[in-house]
Amino acid sequence: MASVAEAVKIHSEPKAANGIRQGDCLSLLQSLDDESVDLTVFSPPYDSIRDYNGEWAVDLSLLGSRLFRVTKQGGICAVVIGDGTKDFAKSLTTFSLAVDWCREAGWRLFECCIYRRDGNPGAWWSRRFRVDHEYILLFLKGKKPEKFDKTPLMVPSKHAGKIYTGTDRLTSGGFKRIKPKPVNAMKCRGTIWRYATSNTESNKLKLQHPATFPDKLAEDLILCFSDAGDLVLDPMCGSGTTCVMAAKNGREYIGMDISPEYCAIAGERLAKELSQPALSLSAAPGGG
Ligand SMILES: C[S@@+](CC[C@H](N)C(=O)[O-])C[C@H]1O[C@@H](n2cnc3c(N)ncnc32)[C@H](O)[C@@H]1O
């Protein structure tokens, strides 16, 4: 692994895009222009679920306002987050954040998707369920998403090629006969997105960070909500997953992290993975 100073230096140019910036994102965000970011994709530390390289207390409420300022009209901010459990009760961190950002920061909730995690541990819990999901909160600035292309996220139709017939229910309660038509091979993804955890990606460098999300999750969000050349931000980039996937897909990127060690991992991943052909990604198809 490159030294911290080396890797951060390679990938940090204070004003330019395509860099990793080390520091508290609440301060670093102040250096970005108003309405300069097309898409933000990130996952904050929540409910002390993981032991990070330091004890970071983040003001998520303030973060919501700062991200709102730098986001373009029609831009999306995707937050991958879950709830801790204490004394058999959920923390409600996810739901509090959603309500707070919409009421106080100006965001509107475009969708709340479920990130269904395959390969999640916890089967030994005897008095509660094994938690195998997190949420993907999709916040929207403005009236409608400026970029939205769900084509790359289509999933195979279970009944492809069969003839769809029968009846549709009307709002009046009655029925309408459907004109028979063949079922398309692919269909629109639903709100449950399914991925294998990062452990299956066989990326030793990435796994030096304790809490990463899958490359494909970041890539799907980037392909759906941004165009080539757009600026993608991850204010808590950890091992640099969002930045790597943004760069691989022809987007500009800015990554920020408070930890010099994680910035070094992100810098090293960018150097290594961008000079390599695309990884074969291990995502199960999305639900829907
Ligand atoms: C869940 S991890 C992100 C992992 C990332 N999505 C990935 O795939 O590698 C959260 C990150 O937030 C960083 N962090 C915590 N507080 C921060 C702050 N105030 N400013 C910037 N980064 C912060 C931590 O160092 C940690 O790397």
The ligand as an ORCA input file, in Angstrom:
! r2SCAN-3c Opt
* xyz 0 1
  C     -19.842      3.772      5.888
  S     -18.273      4.474      5.607
  C     -18.303      4.789      3.877
  C     -17.804      3.628      3.055
  C     -17.878      3.839      1.552
  N     -19.227      3.978      1.087
  C     -17.189      2.690      0.832
  O     -17.840      1.944      0.069
  O     -15.989      2.507      1.046
  C     -18.401      6.051      6.338
  C     -17.145      6.905      6.243
  O     -17.436      8.198      6.778
  C     -16.221      8.743      7.218
  N     -16.535      9.926      8.041
  C     -17.074      9.967      9.273
  N     -17.265     11.236      9.675
  C     -16.857     12.024      8.656
  C     -16.836     13.432      8.451
  N     -17.265     14.290      9.383
  N     -16.349     13.903      7.272
  C     -15.894     13.042      6.319
  N     -15.900     11.698      6.466
  C     -16.389     11.194      7.611
  C     -15.545      7.593      7.941
  O     -14.156      7.768      8.052
  C     -15.947      6.405      7.025
  O     -14.906      6.091      6.120
*
